[in-house]
Amino acid sequence: MFIQARLLNGILAYAGYVNDEDYAFNIIADYKFYGVYPATKEQVSDFTLRFASLLGDAKKVEAKKEFTSNNVTREVVLTDADFTLVDALDDTFYLFDGVKADGNVDKRSDMNLRQGFEEGTEGFATNFTLANANASAYYYKNGNKVAIPVSVGAVDTNATFETNTNTKTRAWVPGATSATNVIVTDLNANEAIKAQGYAAVPGGIMIQLPSSIGTTEPVTIEFKLKDVFGVTKTLKVVVKAAK
């Protein structure tokens, strides 16, 4: 596990690696002013040690743009391609299952393992999903922040994977729009069906705005990403209802 130790007044800093079971340390700060005069214990009393997190100290965790929903069913479908996700060591990490060049599904845990963002050890818990990341939502009306309830949707109820045999395409189709709630639904990846001409579809998330939201009121959805140590990082997604 990567750790970082920091002297709050800026005097001293350390970094290193420890085993997961080593979670508490007695810290003695050894500092000399100008390299000559030793500091007293009181002068370096603000020395604290905290575990650094590949997620918590991530360089970038953000959406690439503001998104516009479907003008009727009010949903957007987002994949990893819609986000910039760079951990503390400058490596990309992933939120969803992807697809390989050969059309097979590339599991998120395998993708993150290749990046050093090992799930269950340093990255997400193995059962992490974005839709279940304690999402909250809000918008501003007349300068006032208004909260919107968030519901976690289910595949086949709030999102259905449908095939169009005429266009040889497959896509996620939303369920009924809520009058009051933002609905977030995890979408699994689907492998290609080469014999029938269907391309693979990467995993992602469907975000569906409530029908009560106007077209001039962008909605911000905040997801609390969480790693195996309980460290969190907020991912903000802004969705505007299409006119």
Sequence and secondary structure as in RCSB ss.txt:
>XXXX:A:sequence
MFIQARLLNGILAYAGYVNDEDYAFNIIADYKFYGVYPATKEQVSDFTLRFASLLGDAKKVEAKKEFTSNNVTRE
VVLTDADFTLVDALDDTFYLFDGVKADGNVDKRSDMNLRQGFEEGTEGFATNFTLANANASAYYYKNGNKVAIPV
SVGAVDTNATFETNTNTKTRAWVPGATSATNVIVTDLNANEAIKAQGYAAVPGGIMIQLPSSIGTTEPVTIEFKL
KDVFGVTKTLKVVVKAAK
>XXXX:A:secstr
 EEEEEETTSS EEEEE  TT          EETTTEE  TGGGTTEEEE   TTTT SEEEESS EE  TTT E
EEE GGGEEEE TTS B  SS EE TTS EE HHHHHHHTT  TTTTSB TT  STTS  EEEEEETTEEEEE E
EE  BTTTEEEEEETTTTEEEEEE    SS EEEEEE  B  BGGGTB  B  EEEEE  TTS TT  EEEEEEE
EBTTS EEEEEEEEE   
